[in-house]
Amino acid sequence: MFENLSSRLGAVLDGLRGQGRLTEDQIRGASRDLRMALLEADVALPVVREFIEKIQARAAGAEVAQSLTPGQAFLGIVQQELTETLGGKTIALNLRTQPPAVVLMCGLQGAGKTTTTGKLALWLKERERKNVVTVSCDVYRPAAIEQLKIVSAQAGAQWFASSVGENPVAIAQAALAHARKQFADVLLVDTAGRTTVDEEMMREIALLHAALNPVETLFVVDAMTGQDAANTAKAFHERLPLTGVVLTKADGDARGGAALSVRAVTGAPVKFIGLGEKLDRFEVFHPDRLAARILGQGDVLGLIEETARKVDVAKAAQFADKLKKNKGFDLEDFCEQMKQMQDMGSLSGILEKLPGGAQMQVQLKNVNPEKEIKRSVAIINSMTARERRYPDFIKASHRKRIAAGSGTQVQDVNKLLRQFEQTRDMMKKMAGGGLTRLMRGMAGKFPPGMLPRR
């Protein structure tokens, strides 16, 4: 996510790290390079201009000049101003109203409104423990109604039926009445999109807004459209009282122009960010955390929160207890750890939340970790229970059978067993109280700041 912007800003700022003194020429040069990096990221020109002016004004003051570490102080200013440009603080979804709270979803066709409605339904169910009803008022695209039905079922939300040819306002009012009867907490209303902003579309969405009086009106926008995303959001905001923005497809956006522009251009806060096709790839938008990620500092807090949600605590406790009692680490354990990683999402998504993770992503750009994990799990599943429990007794003839059963080659089985042996050695060191020594040894093999040196 935002790889190009992150690498460009990192290149500019790395030259200033640790500087004992910053000259005016250095600050002007860094500001010029930052301006170019932001413009190349498709950030709106007024946003770039204001951002650079603030940085230059603060850098010229006592904040940097009187600092014992002026280079670090300048980096701090950039991070603070980047956070402010992204919105400053996290703005939570407002559901403080008499249930059901109505959330109106709007945006252009293809931005991902229907999928985002399903993602928001799942988020409300899992994080907020809300009873959610969804309805589609898109009476122009039959597939939209069916798609919402499917994603609502996947999210565990109740879907209110609608059909092509019905009046959108009548659908919405019927859905609201139904949600009240079902004692629903939230009604999510998916609306029709167009390829461009047009008068007919704006009139229809305005009528829906007037009929429903939603507590939240969220504009769903494709992050990969860059500066155009902010301009489209502004056009909607001029006709509708948008309360928030949802950035979709951010995992495929290497530039970051939309994220940096949309708040400043519209005045509406970004409330959520979509990071993939799966319904659980949906996060609350934290400006401070995203600023840190863009500057290569990671989002360890976000990773901890995600781990707490997705890792099976009971299984993790059993595994820790097994290691503590030195009962051995076998292929069943190895397979379980890989499945836990699969549940965490893509490895690239995990890495970008670690300090220095962007550098590791570059090293792994020609590797498909998810594919490797699936292959490894398939190989282990082709083994007998005894082979999984006692991998040291797997002979050459066994390896041929395992390879045939998993649709892989013998060398793939050999590779997996070597990886297992390396992991088992590491687990033995952890079980023997050698975790600190292990981390010391690993520290030199990773990017600076990723692992502690003690």
C-alpha positions in Angstrom: 0.0 0.0 0.0 1.4 3.4 -1.1 4.8 1.8 -1.9 5.9 4.5 -4.3 5.1 7.3 -1.9 6.7 5.5 1.0 9.9 4.8 -0.9 10.2 8.3 -2.2 9.6 10.0 1.1 11.9 7.5 2.7 14.7 8.4 0.3 14.2 12.1 1.0 14.2 11.7 4.8 16.9 9.1 5.1 19.5 11.7 4.2 18.5 13.9 7.1 18.4 11.2 9.8 21.1 11.8 12.4 22.1 15.2 11.1 23.6 17.3 13.9 22.8 20.5 12.0 20.4 21.4 9.2 21.2 24.3 6.9 18.5 26.4 5.1 19.7 24.9 1.8 19.2 21.3 3.2 15.6 22.2 4.3 14.8 23.9 1.0 16.2 20.9 -0.9 14.3 18.4 1.3 11.1 20.4 0.9 11.5 20.5 -2.9 12.0 16.7 -3.0 9.0 16.2 -0.7 6.9 18.3 -3.1 7.9 16.3 -6.1 7.2 13.0 -4.2 3.7 14.1 -3.3 2.9 15.4 -6.8 4.1 12.1 -8.3 1.8 10.4 -5.8 -1.1 12.3 -7.5 -1.8 14.4 -4.4 -4.0 17.4 -5.1 -1.8 20.5 -5.8 -3.5 22.8 -3.1 -2.9 20.0 -0.5 0.8 19.7 -1.5 1.3 23.5 -1.4 -0.2 23.8 2.1 1.7 20.7 3.4 5.1 22.1 2.2 4.4 25.6 3.5 3.6 24.2 7.0 6.8 22.1 7.0 9.0 25.0 5.9 7.5 27.4 8.4 8.0 24.9 11.3 11.5 23.8 10.1 12.6 27.4 10.0 11.6 27.9 13.6 13.2 27.1 17.0 11.7 23.6 16.9 14.4 22.3 14.6 17.2 24.9 15.1 17.4 24.5 18.9 17.0 20.7 18.8 19.9 18.5 19.8 18.9 16.2 16.9 17.6 18.6 14.2 17.4 15.8 11.6 15.1 13.8 13.8 13.1 16.9 14.7 12.5 17.5 11.0 11.3 14.0 10.5 8.9 14.5 13.5 7.5 17.6 11.8 6.9 15.7 8.5 5.1 12.9 10.4 3.0 15.3 12.3 2.0 17.3 9.3 1.3 14.1 7.3 -1.0 12.9 10.1 -2.8 16.3 10.0 -3.2 16.1 6.2 -4.7 12.6 6.5 -7.2 13.9 9.0 -5.5 14.4 12.3 -7.4 12.0 14.5 -9.6 8.9 14.1 -13.3 9.8 13.6 -15.5 6.9 14.7 -18.6 5.8 13.0 -21.6 7.6 14.6 -24.4 5.2 15.6 -25.7 7.4 18.5 -29.3 7.5 17.5 -32.6 5.7 18.0 -32.2 2.2 16.4 -32.0 1.4 13.6 -29.2 3.7 12.8 -29.3 4.3 9.0 -26.1 4.3 7.0 -26.3 5.5 3.4 -23.6 4.2 1.0 -23.0 6.3 -2.1 -20.4 6.6 -4.8 -19.6 5.9 -8.4 -20.1 2.6 -10.2 -17.1 0.3 -9.8 -15.8 1.9 -6.6 -16.8 -1.2 -4.6 -19.9 0.1 -2.8 -21.7 -3.3 -2.5 -18.6 -5.2 -1.3 -17.9 -2.4 1.1 -21.5 -2.6 2.4 -20.8 -6.3 3.2 -17.5 -5.5 4.8 -19.1 -2.8 7.0 -21.8 -5.3 7.9 -19.2 -7.8 9.0 -17.3 -5.1 10.9 -20.4 -4.0 12.8 -21.3 -7.6 13.6 -17.9 -8.7 14.8 -16.5 -5.5 16.4 -19.6 -3.7 17.6 -21.9 -6.7 18.2 -24.7 -5.0 16.1 -27.7 -6.7 14.5 -27.4 -5.5 10.9 -29.9 -5.4 8.0 -28.8 -4.5 4.4 -30.8 -3.4 1.4 -30.0 -2.6 -2.2 -31.6 0.4 -3.8 -29.7 -0.1 -7.0 -32.7 -0.9 -9.3 -30.6 -0.5 -12.5 -28.1 -3.3 -12.1 -29.7 -6.7 -11.2 -26.3 -8.1 -10.3 -26.0 -5.5 -7.6 -29.0 -6.8 -5.7 -27.8 -10.5 -5.9 -24.3 -9.5 -5.0 -25.5 -7.7 -1.8 -27.5 -10.8 -1.0 -24.4 -13.0 -1.2 -22.0 -10.7 0.8 -24.7 -10.1 3.4 -25.0 -13.9 4.0 -21.2 -14.1 4.2 -21.2 -11.3 6.8 -24.0 -12.8 8.8 -26.3 -9.9 8.2 -30.0 -10.0 7.3 -30.7 -9.0 3.7 -34.0 -7.2 2.7 -35.1 -8.2 -0.7 -35.6 -5.7 -3.5 -35.9 -6.0 -7.3 -35.3 -4.1 -10.5 -38.1 -1.8 -11.4 -39.1 -0.8 -7.9 -38.9 2.8 -6.7 -35.6 3.3 -4.7 -37.3 5.5 -2.0 -40.1 3.0 -1.6 -37.5 0.2 -1.2 -35.6 2.2 1.4 -38.7 3.0 3.4 -39.9 -0.6 3.4 -36.5 -1.8 4.5 -36.5 0.8 7.4 -39.9 -0.4 8.5 -38.6 -4.0 8.4 -35.5 -3.2 10.3 -37.6 -1.6 13.1 -39.8 -4.7 13.3 -36.7 -6.9 13.6 -35.2 -4.6 16.3 -32.1 -4.1 14.1 -29.4 -1.9 15.3 -28.2 -0.7 11.9 -29.7 -0.5 8.4 -27.1 -0.3 5.6 -28.5 1.1 2.4 -26.5 0.4 -0.8 -27.4 2.8 -3.6 -27.0 2.9 -7.4 -23.8 4.2 -8.9 -23.0 5.8 -12.3 -19.8 6.0 -14.4 -19.7 9.7 -13.8 -21.4 12.2 -11.6 -24.7 13.2 -13.2 -27.8 15.2 -12.3 -30.2 12.2 -12.3 -27.9 10.3 -9.9 -27.6 13.2 -7.5 -31.3 13.8 -7.5 -32.0 10.2 -6.7 -29.5 10.0 -3.8 -30.8 13.3 -2.5 -34.3 11.9 -2.4 -33.1 8.8 -0.6 -31.2 11.0 1.9 -34.3 13.1 2.6 -36.5 10.0 3.1 -34.1 8.2 5.4 -32.4 11.0 7.3 -29.3 8.8 7.8 -27.1 9.2 10.7 -24.1 8.5 8.4 -23.7 9.1 4.7 -20.5 7.4 3.5 -18.9 8.1 0.2 -17.2 5.0 -1.2 -14.2 5.8 -3.5 -11.6 3.8 -5.3 -8.2 4.8 -3.9 -6.5 3.9 -7.2 -8.2 6.8 -9.0 -5.9 9.2 -7.1 -6.6 12.9 -7.2 -9.8 12.2 -9.2 -11.2 10.4 -6.1 -10.9 13.6 -4.1 -12.6 15.6 -6.8 -15.5 13.2 -7.2 -15.9 13.2 -3.4 -16.0 17.0 -3.5 -18.8 16.9 -6.1 -20.9 14.6 -3.9 -20.2 16.6 -0.8 -21.5 19.8 -2.5 -24.9 18.0 -3.0 -25.0 15.7 0.0 -23.9 16.2 3.7 -21.2 13.5 3.6 -20.2 12.4 7.1 -17.3 10.2 6.0 -15.3 8.5 3.2 -14.4 4.9 2.7 -11.3 4.3 0.6 -11.4 1.0 -1.2 -8.7 -1.0 -3.1 -6.0 0.7 -1.0 -3.9 -2.5 -1.2 -3.5 -1.9 -4.9 -2.7 1.8 -4.6 1.0 2.4 -4.8 0.7 6.2 -4.9 -1.5 7.3 -2.0 -2.9 10.5 -3.6 -6.5 9.9 -2.7 -5.7 9.2 1.0 -3.8 12.4 1.3 -6.2 14.6 -0.7 -9.7 13.5 0.2 -9.9 15.0 3.7 -8.5 18.4 2.7 -10.5 18.6 -0.5 -13.9 17.6 1.0 -13.7 18.3 4.7 -15.2 14.9 5.3 -13.0 12.4 7.3 -11.9 9.1 6.0 -13.5 6.6 8.4 -12.5 3.2 6.9 -10.1 1.7 4.4 -10.5 -1.4 2.4 -7.4 -3.5 1.8 -8.5 -6.4 -0.4 -11.4 -8.4 -1.7 -12.1 -10.5 1.4 -14.7 -9.1 3.7 -12.4 -9.0 6.7 -9.9 -6.9 4.9 -11.4 -3.7 6.3 -9.9 -1.4 8.8 -10.8 1.8 10.8 -8.8 4.7 9.3 -6.2 5.9 11.8 -4.3 8.9 10.4 -1.4 8.7 12.8 -0.9 5.0 12.1 -1.1 5.4 8.4 1.4 8.3 8.5 3.8 6.1 10.4 3.4 3.3 7.8 4.0 5.6 4.9 7.2 6.8 6.6 8.4 3.2 7.1 7.8 3.0 10.8 5.1 0.4 10.7 1.9 0.0 12.7 2.7 -2.4 15.4 -0.4 -1.5 17.5 -2.6 -2.4 14.5 -0.7 -5.7 14.0 -1.3 -6.5 17.7 -5.0 -5.7 17.5 -5.3 -7.9 14.3 -3.4 -10.8 15.9 -5.7 -10.6 19.0 -8.8 -10.8 16.8 -7.6 -13.5 14.4 -5.4 -15.9 16.3 -7.0 -18.7 18.2 -6.1 -17.9 21.8 -6.8 -21.4 23.1 -4.7 -23.1 20.4 -1.9 -20.6 21.0 -2.0 -21.3 24.7 -1.8 -25.0 24.1 1.1 -24.6 21.8 3.0 -22.4 24.3 2.3 -24.9 27.0 3.6 -27.8 24.8 6.8 -25.8 24.1 7.2 -25.0 27.8 7.0 -28.7 28.8 9.4 -29.5 26.0 7.1 -32.1 24.5 8.5 -31.6 21.0 7.5 -29.7 17.9 6.1 -31.9 15.1 4.5 -31.4 11.7 1.0 -31.1 13.1 2.3 -28.0 15.1 4.1 -26.7 12.0 0.9 -27.0 9.9 -1.2 -25.3 12.6 1.2 -22.3 12.7 1.0 -21.9 8.9 -2.8 -22.0 9.1 -2.7 -19.3 11.8 -0.6 -17.2 9.4 -3.2 -17.8 6.6 -5.9 -16.5 9.0 -3.9 -13.4 9.6 -4.2 -12.4 5.9 -1.5 -11.7 3.3 2.1 -11.7 4.4 2.6 -8.4 2.6 -0.2 -6.9 4.8 1.6 -8.2 7.9 5.0 -7.0 6.8 3.9 -3.4 6.0 2.8 -3.1 9.6 6.3 -3.9 10.9 9.0 -1.3 11.1 11.3 -1.9 8.1 8.7 -4.1 6.6 8.8 -2.3 3.3 12.4 -3.3 2.8 11.5 -7.0 3.4 8.7 -6.7 0.9 11.2 -5.6 -1.7 13.3 -8.7 -0.9 10.2 -11.0 -1.2 8.7 -9.3 -4.3 9.4 -12.4 -6.5 8.1 -14.8 -3.9 4.4 -15.8 -3.3 4.3 -16.7 0.4 0.6 -17.5 0.3 1.1 -20.1 -2.5 4.0 -21.6 -0.6 1.9 -22.0 2.6 -0.9 -23.7 0.6 1.6 -26.1 -1.0 3.1 -26.9 2.4 -0.2 -27.5 4.0 -1.2 -29.8 1.1 2.0 -31.8 1.6 1.5 -32.2 5.3 -2.1 -33.3 4.8 -0.9 -36.0 2.4 1.1 -37.6 5.3 -0.1 -40.3 7.7 -0.7 -39.3 11.3 2.5 -41.2 12.3 4.5 -39.3 9.7 3.3 -36.0 11.0 4.1 -37.0 14.5 7.5 -38.6 13.8 8.9 -36.7 10.7 12.4 -38.0 11.3 11.2 -41.5 10.1 10.0 -40.3 6.7 12.0 -42.2 4.2 12.6 -41.7 0.4 9.8 -44.1 -0.5 7.4 -42.2 1.8 8.4 -38.9 0.2 7.5 -40.1 -3.3 4.0 -41.2 -2.0 3.5 -37.8 -0.2 4.5 -35.9 -3.3 2.1 -37.9 -5.5 -0.7 -37.4 -3.0 -0.2 -33.7 -2.7 0.4 -33.0 -6.5 3.9 -31.8 -5.8 7.5 -32.9 -6.5 9.8 -34.9 -4.2 12.0 -31.8 -4.0 9.1 -29.8 -2.7 8.6 -32.4 0.1 12.4 -32.3 0.9 12.2 -28.5 1.0 9.3 -28.5 3.4 11.1 -31.0 5.7 14.2 -28.8 5.7 12.1 -25.8 6.6 10.5 -27.8 9.4 13.8 -28.9 10.8 15.0 -25.2 10.9 11.8 -24.2 12.6 12.0 -27.0 15.1 15.6 -26.0 16.0 14.4 -22.5 16.6 11.5 -23.8 18.8 14.0 -25.8 20.9 16.0 -22.7 21.6 12.8 -20.9 22.6 11.7 -23.7 24.9 15.2 -23.8 26.5 15.1 -20.2 27.4 17.2 -19.0 24.6 14.7 -16.6 23.1 16.8 -13.5 23.9 19.9 -15.1 22.5 17.9 -16.1 19.4 16.7 -12.6 18.8 20.2 -11.2 19.2 21.4 -13.6 16.5 18.5 -12.7 14.2 18.8 -8.9 14.7 21.6 -8.5 12.2 19.6 -10.3 9.5 16.7 -7.9 9.4 16.3 -4.2 8.5 17.3 -1.7 11.3 14.7 -1.3 14.0 12.8 -4.5 13.2 14.3 -6.6 16.0 15.8 -5.3 19.2 19.5 -5.5 19.9 20.2 -6.2 23.6 
